[in-house]
Amino acid sequence: MSKSGTCVAIGIFDGVHAGHQELLKKASEFGRVVVLTFYPHPTTIFAPERTPMQLLPIADRIAQLKAHGADEVVVIDFTREFAALTADEFIDQILIQKLSATHVIVGENFTFGHKAEGTANYLQSMAKGFKTTIIKLSENRGNPISSTRIRGLIFDGEVARAKELLTRNHYLVGPVVHGEKRGRTIGYPTANIGLDDLACIPADGVYAGWLTVENIKWAAAISIGTNPTFPGIRGRQVEAYALDQIGLELYDKIATVEFTARLRDTLKFDSLDSLLVQMKADCDQAAELTGFTRINLDQ
């Protein structure tokens, strides 16, 4: 089998999950791998109310694609003008003229061109100087691996299951913003993360995971919710407490919060004392799950 030429792998590739990774591995058999992806998501143009949450910001998507075998990533600005290209215009202008494809690889449900008139089978039927390989969706536990399925797991708080399909922890990225600063007064200073509207936020609850800022990584207990124990109305917040860390100055710095396991639901406590007892238990459990040895402040 010849490996000369350019193999173009086409798709959204949100999450760069296990199925995407398998497609990229297959693409590498046919030559230099160029990934063609699109941003923003096509539904942003045609049905903005149905735009899916992002598993990865676009910069991280590109980095993950390269980490899993892409030699180059080409991001098409998905506009109405681009969407108006016919299937044949897409083939001629993008695959042949722009990318000089000698091989194209797509998933079995891939569609392209105006009103999605082109299909994977149509692409395979074209004799325009490149061959096409169609990849069947990979499965996990009897169900196809898809970005939609992974989002559903995350929305349900099943971050450990999502990790199986992503092959990495799901994470969120954003600046550390000012919150109510209540955590400082009760001994659990948290980093409150500012997030994009399309961030794929897990279900409300408490999680074990990691907080990374400026390449320093701490084991963390992470809370998602509205802090119902305290009076007042507030929006959902994602707050990470770096276990046993004191005096961290993180405001306005970019933070990455990774989720490894869900510990419990968000609860409303009758008193601050009962909340603090539970928070200690949460932190102990998060430490155990991340392999972190806690400081014994009682000695």
C-alpha positions as CSV (number, residue, x, y, z in Angstrom):
1,M,0.0,0.0,0.0
2,S,1.4,3.4,-1.0
3,K,1.9,6.0,1.7
4,S,2.8,8.8,-0.7
5,G,0.5,11.8,-1.2
6,T,-2.0,13.6,1.1
7,C,-4.7,11.9,3.0
8,V,-7.4,14.4,4.0
9,A,-9.5,13.4,7.1
10,I,-12.7,15.4,7.2
11,G,-15.0,16.1,10.2
12,I,-15.9,18.4,13.1
13,F,-13.7,16.2,15.4
14,D,-15.1,17.9,18.6
15,G,-13.5,16.2,21.5
16,V,-11.0,14.2,19.4
17,H,-12.4,11.1,21.0
18,A,-11.4,7.4,20.6
19,G,-13.4,7.1,17.4
20,H,-11.7,10.2,15.9
21,Q,-8.3,8.8,17.0
22,E,-9.0,5.5,15.2
23,L,-9.9,7.5,12.0
24,L,-6.6,9.4,12.3
25,K,-4.6,6.3,12.8
26,K,-6.2,4.8,9.7
27,A,-5.5,8.0,7.7
28,S,-1.8,7.7,8.5
29,E,-1.7,4.5,6.4
30,F,-2.4,6.5,3.3
31,G,0.2,9.3,3.5
32,R,0.7,12.7,5.1
33,V,-2.4,13.4,7.2
34,V,-4.2,16.7,6.8
35,V,-7.3,17.2,8.9
36,L,-10.0,19.4,7.5
37,T,-12.4,20.7,10.2
38,F,-14.9,23.5,10.5
39,Y,-15.5,26.3,13.0
40,P,-17.9,27.4,14.2
41,H,-20.1,24.4,14.2
42,P,-22.5,24.3,11.2
43,T,-25.6,24.5,13.4
44,T,-24.4,27.9,14.6
45,I,-25.4,29.2,11.1
46,F,-28.5,27.2,10.4
47,A,-30.0,26.5,13.8
48,P,-28.2,28.5,16.5
49,E,-30.6,27.4,19.2
50,R,-29.4,23.8,18.7
51,T,-25.6,24.6,18.7
52,P,-24.0,21.9,20.7
53,M,-21.7,22.6,23.7
54,Q,-18.0,22.3,22.8
55,L,-16.0,19.5,24.2
56,L,-12.9,21.4,23.3
57,P,-12.1,25.0,22.4
58,I,-10.9,25.2,18.8
59,A,-7.2,25.8,19.8
60,D,-7.3,22.7,22.0
61,R,-9.1,20.7,19.2
62,I,-6.2,21.6,16.9
63,A,-3.6,20.6,19.5
64,Q,-5.4,17.3,20.2
65,L,-5.6,16.5,16.5
66,K,-1.9,17.0,16.1
67,A,-1.2,15.0,19.2
68,H,-3.0,12.1,17.6
69,G,-1.4,12.1,14.2
70,A,-2.4,15.1,12.1
71,D,0.5,16.6,10.3
72,E,-1.5,19.7,9.5
73,V,-5.0,21.0,10.6
74,V,-6.9,23.2,8.2
75,V,-9.9,25.1,9.8
76,I,-12.6,26.2,7.4
77,D,-14.5,29.3,8.5
78,F,-18.0,27.9,8.3
79,T,-20.1,30.7,6.8
80,R,-23.3,30.8,4.8
81,E,-21.2,31.4,1.7
82,F,-19.2,28.3,2.4
83,A,-22.3,26.3,3.1
84,A,-23.7,27.3,-0.3
85,L,-21.0,25.3,-2.1
86,T,-22.4,22.3,-4.0
87,A,-21.0,18.9,-3.2
88,D,-19.0,19.0,-6.5
89,E,-17.7,22.6,-5.8
90,F,-16.6,21.4,-2.4
91,I,-14.7,18.5,-4.0
92,D,-13.1,20.6,-6.7
93,Q,-12.3,23.8,-4.7
94,I,-11.4,22.4,-1.3
95,L,-10.3,18.8,-1.7
96,I,-8.5,19.1,-5.1
97,Q,-7.5,22.7,-5.6
98,K,-6.8,23.7,-1.9
99,L,-5.6,20.5,-0.4
100,S,-4.4,18.3,-3.3
101,A,-5.9,15.2,-1.8
102,T,-4.8,11.8,-3.0
103,H,-6.9,10.0,-0.4
104,V,-9.9,11.1,1.6
105,I,-11.2,9.5,4.8
106,V,-14.5,10.2,6.5
107,G,-17.0,8.7,8.9
108,E,-20.0,6.8,7.5
109,N,-22.4,9.5,8.4
110,F,-20.4,12.3,6.8
111,T,-22.4,14.8,4.6
112,F,-21.2,17.9,2.8
113,G,-22.2,20.5,0.2
114,H,-25.3,22.6,-0.1
115,K,-28.2,21.2,2.0
116,A,-25.9,18.2,2.8
117,E,-26.5,16.9,-0.7
118,G,-23.1,15.0,-0.7
119,T,-22.7,11.8,1.3
120,A,-19.7,9.6,2.1
121,N,-20.9,7.1,-0.6
122,Y,-21.1,9.9,-3.2
123,L,-17.6,11.0,-2.3
124,Q,-16.4,7.4,-2.7
125,S,-18.1,7.2,-6.1
126,M,-16.2,10.2,-7.6
127,A,-13.2,9.5,-9.8
128,K,-11.3,12.7,-9.5
129,G,-7.8,11.7,-8.7
130,F,-8.3,10.6,-5.1
131,K,-9.6,7.5,-3.3
132,T,-12.1,7.5,-0.4
133,T,-12.1,5.4,2.7
134,I,-15.3,5.3,4.8
135,I,-14.9,4.5,8.5
136,K,-17.7,2.9,10.5
137,L,-18.2,4.5,13.8
138,S,-16.3,2.9,16.6
139,E,-18.3,1.4,19.5
140,N,-17.9,1.2,23.2
141,R,-20.1,-1.1,25.3
142,G,-22.2,-1.8,22.2
143,N,-23.0,1.9,21.4
144,P,-21.3,4.1,18.8
145,I,-18.7,6.5,20.1
146,S,-19.8,10.0,19.3
147,S,-19.4,13.6,20.5
148,T,-23.2,13.7,21.2
149,R,-23.0,10.6,23.4
150,I,-20.0,12.1,25.3
151,R,-21.8,15.4,25.9
152,G,-24.8,13.4,27.3
153,L,-22.5,11.6,29.7
154,I,-20.9,14.9,30.8
155,F,-24.3,16.6,31.3
156,D,-25.3,13.6,33.5
157,G,-22.1,14.0,35.6
158,E,-20.7,10.7,34.3
159,V,-17.2,12.1,33.8
160,A,-15.5,8.8,34.4
161,R,-17.5,7.2,31.6
162,A,-16.8,10.2,29.4
163,K,-13.1,9.7,30.0
164,E,-13.3,6.1,28.6
165,L,-14.5,7.6,25.3
166,L,-12.3,10.7,25.2
167,T,-9.2,8.7,26.4
168,R,-8.5,11.7,28.7
169,N,-10.2,13.7,31.4
170,H,-12.9,16.1,30.3
171,Y,-11.7,19.6,31.2
172,L,-12.8,23.2,31.1
173,V,-10.6,26.2,30.4
174,G,-11.2,29.8,31.5
175,P,-9.9,32.8,33.5
176,V,-10.1,32.8,37.3
177,V,-12.7,35.5,38.1
178,H,-13.8,37.2,41.2
179,G,-16.7,35.5,43.1
180,E,-18.2,36.0,46.5
181,K,-14.9,35.1,48.2
182,R,-16.8,33.1,50.8
183,G,-14.4,30.2,50.5
184,R,-11.6,32.2,51.9
185,T,-13.5,32.9,55.1
186,I,-14.3,29.2,55.7
187,G,-10.9,27.8,54.9
188,Y,-11.5,26.6,51.4
189,P,-10.4,29.3,49.0
190,T,-11.7,28.4,45.5
191,A,-10.8,29.4,42.0
192,N,-14.0,30.6,40.3
193,I,-13.7,29.8,36.6
194,G,-15.2,32.2,34.0
195,L,-16.5,30.1,31.1
196,D,-17.6,30.5,27.5
197,D,-21.3,30.1,26.7
198,L,-20.5,26.9,24.8
199,A,-18.5,25.3,27.6
200,C,-19.6,21.7,28.2
201,I,-20.2,21.9,32.0
202,P,-20.9,18.7,33.9
203,A,-24.1,18.3,36.0
204,D,-24.3,20.1,39.3
205,G,-22.4,18.3,42.1
206,V,-19.0,17.8,43.6
207,Y,-16.1,16.2,41.7
208,A,-12.5,15.1,42.2
209,G,-10.0,16.3,39.7
210,W,-7.2,18.7,39.0
211,L,-6.6,22.5,38.7
212,T,-3.8,23.7,36.5
213,V,-2.6,27.3,36.3
214,E,0.6,28.3,34.5
215,N,1.8,24.7,34.2
216,I,1.4,24.1,38.0
217,K,-1.1,21.2,38.6
218,W,-2.9,20.6,41.9
219,A,-5.2,17.9,43.0
220,A,-8.6,19.5,43.5
221,A,-12.2,19.2,44.8
222,I,-14.5,20.9,42.3
223,S,-18.0,22.3,43.0
224,I,-20.6,23.0,40.3
225,G,-23.8,24.6,41.2
226,T,-25.5,27.6,42.8
227,N,-24.3,27.2,46.4
228,P,-27.8,26.6,47.8
229,T,-26.7,26.6,51.4
230,F,-26.1,30.3,51.3
231,P,-28.7,33.0,50.9
232,G,-29.1,34.8,47.6
233,I,-29.7,34.0,44.0
234,R,-26.7,33.3,41.8
235,G,-26.0,31.5,38.5
236,R,-24.2,28.2,38.2
237,Q,-20.5,28.4,39.2
238,V,-17.6,26.2,38.6
239,E,-15.2,26.4,41.6
240,A,-12.0,24.4,42.2
241,Y,-10.3,24.1,45.5
242,A,-6.6,23.2,45.2
243,L,-6.3,20.7,48.1
244,D,-4.4,22.2,51.1
245,Q,-3.0,25.1,49.1
246,I,-2.9,28.4,50.9
247,G,-2.2,31.9,49.5
248,L,-2.6,31.2,45.8
249,E,-3.0,34.3,43.8
250,L,-4.8,33.1,40.7
251,Y,-7.2,36.0,39.6
252,D,-7.2,36.7,35.9
253,K,-4.9,33.8,35.1
254,I,-6.1,31.0,32.7
255,A,-7.0,27.9,34.6
256,T,-7.7,24.3,33.4
257,V,-10.1,22.2,35.5
258,E,-10.1,18.5,34.9
259,F,-12.8,16.1,36.1
260,T,-11.9,12.6,37.1
261,A,-14.9,11.4,39.2
262,R,-18.2,12.6,40.6
263,L,-18.4,12.5,44.3
264,R,-22.0,13.5,45.1
265,D,-24.9,15.7,44.2
266,T,-25.2,19.4,45.2
267,L,-26.9,19.6,48.6
268,K,-28.4,22.3,50.8
269,F,-27.0,22.1,54.3
270,D,-28.8,23.2,57.5
271,S,-25.7,24.9,58.9
272,L,-22.2,26.0,58.1
273,D,-20.8,23.4,60.5
274,S,-22.5,20.5,58.6
275,L,-21.3,21.9,55.3
276,L,-17.8,22.1,56.6
277,V,-17.9,18.5,57.8
278,Q,-19.0,17.4,54.3
279,M,-16.4,19.5,52.6
280,K,-13.7,17.9,54.5
281,A,-15.0,14.5,53.6
282,D,-15.2,15.6,49.9
283,C,-11.6,16.8,50.0
284,D,-10.4,13.5,51.6
285,Q,-12.2,11.5,48.9
286,A,-10.8,13.7,46.2
287,A,-7.3,13.3,47.6
288,E,-7.7,9.5,47.7
289,L,-8.9,9.4,44.0
290,T,-6.1,11.7,42.8
291,G,-3.4,10.0,44.9
292,F,-2.7,13.2,46.8
293,T,-1.5,13.0,50.4
294,R,-3.3,15.6,52.5
295,I,-1.6,17.8,55.1
296,N,-2.8,16.9,58.6
297,L,-3.6,20.3,60.1
298,D,-4.7,18.8,63.4
299,Q,-1.2,17.7,64.4
